[in-house]
Amino acid sequence: MGKPLQVLFLCLIFTVLLKLGQGARQGQDIKCGACRALVDEMEWAISQVDPKKMIQTGSFRINPDGSQSVREVPFARSEGHLLELMEEVCENMKDYGERVDPNTNRKTYVRVTSRDGTAMDLSDAALDSRVSSSLKFACETIVEQHEDEIIEFFSHETDNVKDKLCSKRTDLCDHALKIPHDEL
């Protein structure tokens, strides 16, 4: 009777460890998805601002030589505008749904409502308020913990912000190289 009990105990421990590993991976998937959605939303919001619109930054004090240390920067990428966007961007997570890769069982998050009103193919995306609220919470956490990095990346035009911010800088996506760049 001792041997079957040991086998049963080992199976139980293996099952618990497997479930814990899946839970950790799902947590990573949601954080990665929120980071990638955050980058998409920030890039889109920045693109909607007139590139000719400028804002003055710097010190408005007069230097001893009579000059001022004021410079003009594009409004879209100014720190003030980026901070304003970061306050609102996580509200857009309600527009995302969950897609599960049938081969790897990894979850990705895709926009389920278009910005321009065109129809979208939602056949393989699950729409769930639980997913939206989890994405929103993960997004808010990312914005809070990585505010400086987000401002750093978006204050200048940069290529592959998703990979640089979400994988290399914050380690939120360890599998980002396996996700196609046009997918969220």
C-alpha positions in Angstrom: 0.0 0.0 0.0 3.0 2.3 0.5 4.1 2.4 -3.1 0.7 3.4 -4.7 0.4 6.1 -2.1 3.9 7.5 -3.0 3.0 7.5 -6.7 -0.3 9.3 -5.9 1.6 11.9 -3.8 4.2 12.5 -6.5 1.4 13.0 -9.1 -0.3 15.4 -6.8 2.9 17.5 -6.3 3.6 17.4 -10.1 0.1 18.7 -10.8 0.4 21.5 -8.3 3.8 22.6 -9.7 2.4 22.5 -13.2 -0.5 24.7 -12.3 1.8 27.2 -10.5 4.0 27.4 -13.6 1.0 28.0 -15.8 -0.3 30.7 -13.5 3.1 32.5 -13.6 3.2 32.3 -17.4 -0.4 33.7 -17.6 0.7 36.6 -15.3 3.6 37.2 -17.6 1.4 37.1 -20.7 -1.0 39.7 -19.3 1.9 42.0 -18.3 3.6 41.6 -21.7 0.3 42.2 -23.5 -0.5 45.3 -21.4 3.0 46.7 -22.2 2.6 46.0 -25.9 -0.9 47.5 -25.9 0.4 50.5 -23.9 3.1 51.1 -26.6 0.5 50.8 -29.4 -1.9 53.3 -27.7 0.9 55.8 -26.9 2.3 55.6 -30.5 -1.2 56.2 -32.0 -2.0 59.1 -29.6 1.4 60.7 -30.5 0.7 60.3 -34.2 -2.7 62.2 -33.8 -0.9 65.4 -32.8 0.0 68.0 -35.4 3.8 67.5 -35.9 4.1 71.3 -36.4 2.7 72.1 -33.0 5.6 73.1 -30.7 6.0 73.9 -27.1 8.7 75.9 -25.3 10.6 74.1 -22.6 13.5 75.0 -20.4 14.2 77.8 -17.9 12.5 81.1 -18.4 15.0 82.9 -16.3 17.2 85.5 -17.9 20.9 84.5 -17.9 23.6 87.1 -16.9 24.2 87.7 -20.6 20.6 88.6 -21.2 19.6 85.3 -23.0 17.2 82.6 -21.9 17.6 78.9 -21.9 14.4 78.2 -23.7 14.0 75.7 -26.6 11.1 74.5 -28.7 10.3 70.9 -28.9 7.4 69.1 -30.7 4.4 69.1 -28.4 3.5 65.5 -29.2 6.7 64.2 -27.6 7.0 66.8 -24.8 7.2 65.5 -21.3 4.0 67.3 -20.3 2.0 65.7 -23.2 3.5 62.3 -22.5 2.5 62.5 -18.8 -1.0 63.5 -19.8 -1.2 60.5 -22.2 0.0 58.1 -19.6 -2.8 59.2 -17.2 -5.4 58.3 -19.8 -3.9 55.4 -21.9 -4.9 52.5 -19.6 -8.6 53.4 -20.1 -8.1 52.1 -23.7 -7.5 48.5 -22.4 -11.3 48.1 -22.5 -10.9 47.9 -26.3 -8.7 44.8 -26.2 -9.5 41.1 -26.3 -7.6 37.9 -25.7 -6.3 35.6 -28.4 -4.8 32.2 -27.5 -2.2 30.7 -29.9 -3.4 27.1 -30.5 0.1 25.8 -30.9 1.9 27.3 -27.8 -1.2 28.1 -25.7 0.3 31.6 -25.1 -2.1 34.5 -24.8 -1.8 37.7 -26.8 -4.0 40.7 -26.6 -5.5 42.4 -29.7 -7.5 45.5 -30.2 -11.1 44.5 -30.8 -12.6 47.9 -31.7 -11.2 49.9 -34.6 -10.3 53.5 -34.2 -11.9 54.5 -37.5 -15.1 52.5 -37.3 -14.1 49.8 -39.9 -15.1 46.2 -39.2 -12.6 43.9 -37.6 -12.2 40.2 -37.7 -12.8 39.0 -34.2 -13.3 35.4 -34.8 -10.4 34.2 -32.7 -10.5 36.9 -30.0 -12.3 36.4 -26.8 -14.1 39.5 -25.4 -14.2 39.4 -21.6 -14.5 42.1 -19.0 -12.2 40.1 -16.7 -9.5 40.3 -19.4 -10.0 44.0 -19.9 -9.8 44.8 -16.2 -6.7 42.6 -15.8 -5.1 44.4 -18.7 -6.0 47.8 -17.3 -4.6 46.9 -13.9 -1.4 45.6 -15.5 -1.1 48.8 -17.6 -1.5 51.0 -14.6 1.1 49.1 -12.8 3.5 49.4 -15.7 2.9 53.1 -16.0 3.5 53.6 -12.3 6.6 51.5 -12.1 8.2 52.5 -15.4 7.2 56.1 -15.9 10.7 57.3 -16.5 11.5 54.6 -19.1 8.2 55.3 -20.9 9.0 59.0 -21.1 12.6 58.3 -22.2 11.4 56.1 -25.1 8.6 58.3 -26.3 10.3 61.7 -26.0 12.3 60.7 -29.1 11.3 58.8 -32.2 12.6 55.2 -31.7 12.2 52.0 -33.7 10.8 48.9 -32.1 9.7 50.5 -28.9 7.7 47.4 -28.0 10.8 45.2 -28.0 13.1 47.8 -26.5 10.7 48.8 -23.7 8.8 45.6 -23.0 11.6 43.1 -23.4 15.0 44.6 -23.0 14.4 47.4 -20.5 11.6 46.1 -18.3 11.8 42.3 -18.9 8.0 42.1 -19.1 8.1 40.1 -22.3 10.7 37.3 -22.3 9.2 35.8 -25.4 8.7 39.0 -27.5 11.0 37.8 -30.2 8.5 35.0 -31.0 5.6 37.5 -31.4 5.4 39.1 -34.9 5.9 42.9 -34.8 2.5 43.7 -36.4 0.7 41.6 -33.8 0.0 42.9 -30.3 
